[in-house]
Each structure stands twice: as structure tokens, then as C-alpha cells.
Amino acid sequence: MQLEGSILKMHTELVSPVKYTLPLSENLIEMNDLIGKEISLNFTGQINCISCGKQTKTSFGQGFCYNCLQTAPEASESVMRPELSKAHFGIARDMEWAEKHDLISHIVYLAVSNEVKVGVTRIHQIPTRWIDQGASLAIKLATTPNRHIAGIIEVFLKKHFTDKTNWRAMLKNEIIENIDLVTEKEKVLQLLPKELRKYTEPDNSTTNINYPVQLFPNQPKSIGFDKTPKIEGILTGIKGQYLMFQDDSVLNIRKHSGYFIKMKF
């Protein structure tokens, strides 16, 4: 079968293993069904901005044209650095957008892969955010009324934890063993000043995440459509937003949002 369209990041559903669906314009492809099979992804050379839809020669920030990177609210600096959000002061690229995305409850969390990571996400993005990062285990630390406060908590905790995911270790399935996230949470909260500790999330449940993988790469090699327009091989697994192939090559789908491809499977 051959389908074509613009890639967007894969939709996910928290079941065991995670269910992945790839949007290809109006097509939705059940990716779990393709694991163990040969697939071919052929980039046509066309890239469309995921914000305005216009064709662009170069994609910025996982799918934006340059103009939207500078002006679109979903590409603002507070997306990557929540502490910079000023929506609570009435300052934003688009206040209507900010009211729906910044001025809502946010979760500060701990996630486990090869090390313990601290992160921030909007409350409705749980557990999607954890899956997109390839976390194997996660727990909520705090619930805040807006993005800025969540970012301030994260800044405090980044002195003690990373806020980045080591993608190579994640794809090799290098996971810390025998870690008690509830105990870790108790320790972490003591690192916060009293005025921030009041946002502590009472829910101490942990989320375990299993991914549909037949074979993890020994030495993952990142590939992309800009240098390799045609990517093909046997799909051996999916973790985070990465497709894994039998030859140890891995493709970050989210990085190529807006790329128009022809897919055979």
C-alpha cells in the first residue's frame, strides 16, 4: 500500500505497549501493525509550515517557517522555557492562545529513562508528554495554576536534575533500575522553598510505560530526510517519537513535522 501526505508527530495511546498512529495529512496509519515489516518513506522535497500551512524551504523548531517561528504563539520562547511565560501579566504573542495553553493547570514531574529527569507539561498532556520523551516511569511532583510557576519550580530543580533526554541512551533502552519514584519525590520536594512546596501534587501514583519494540539498536544512528530523502528498512520498534530500523538507524518523526512524504508498507 502507498499513502502520501504531510507528517505530524505520532498520536499515542497509553496501553501496553503504547499504541502509535502516524498522521499523514488526512490518513492515519496504525504504526504498531508495521513493526517487523519493511516500510519505505520517500520525502518529496515539499515542506509545509505546521502553523500557517505555507510551503517553506527550511523547517525551524520542528515544523515552522521562519516567520511563524518568530510570531506564532506555539513557537514562543516559553514553550521551551516555561519560566519565561508572562501570560499571567497579560503579555503574550497571542493572549487568546495563552489563556488556553499558559493560564491553565500545569504539571511538574519526574520521569525515568537512563537517569531521572524533571519536566513541565500542560495537565492535558499527561501521559502524552512522558511517552513522547520515551520515559519508562513517571510521577507527578506539583500542580500549578499556570505555566510560569511550573517553570520556576523546574528551574529550582534543574540544579539537581537534568531537563534533557539523552536520546541515544533512551533508544538503547538504558534504564535506571530499582528506583523508588515516591521516595525520590519526597526528597525532591524538600529542595524547594516553602512558597513553592505548597503546589505539591498529592497523587503519588507512578505510571509505567512499555513501548512496541522487537529490537533496540546497539548504536543508534540518527537519520533525516534532508540528507536521506528515501528511508527504508525493516521497522523494529517505536519509542518516544522515534522509528527504529533493523540497521540501527532511527528517525525522529516529530523533527520532520510538515514534511510531505510518500509511504509504502
Secondary structure, DSSP 4 states (H G I P E B T S, - for coil): -EEEEEB-PPEEE-SSSPEEEEEETTEEEEGGGGTTSEEEEEEEEEEB-TTT--B-SS-BTTTB-HHHHHH-GGGSHHHH-GGG--GGGT-SS-HHHHHHHTSS-EEEEEEESSSEEEEEEEGGGTTHHHHHTT-SEEEEEEEESSHHHHHHHHHHHTTTSB-S--HHHHHTT----S--HHHHHHHHHTTS-HHHHTTB-----EEE----BS---SS-EEE-TTT-SEEEEEEEEEETTEEEETTSEEEETGGGTTEEEEEE-
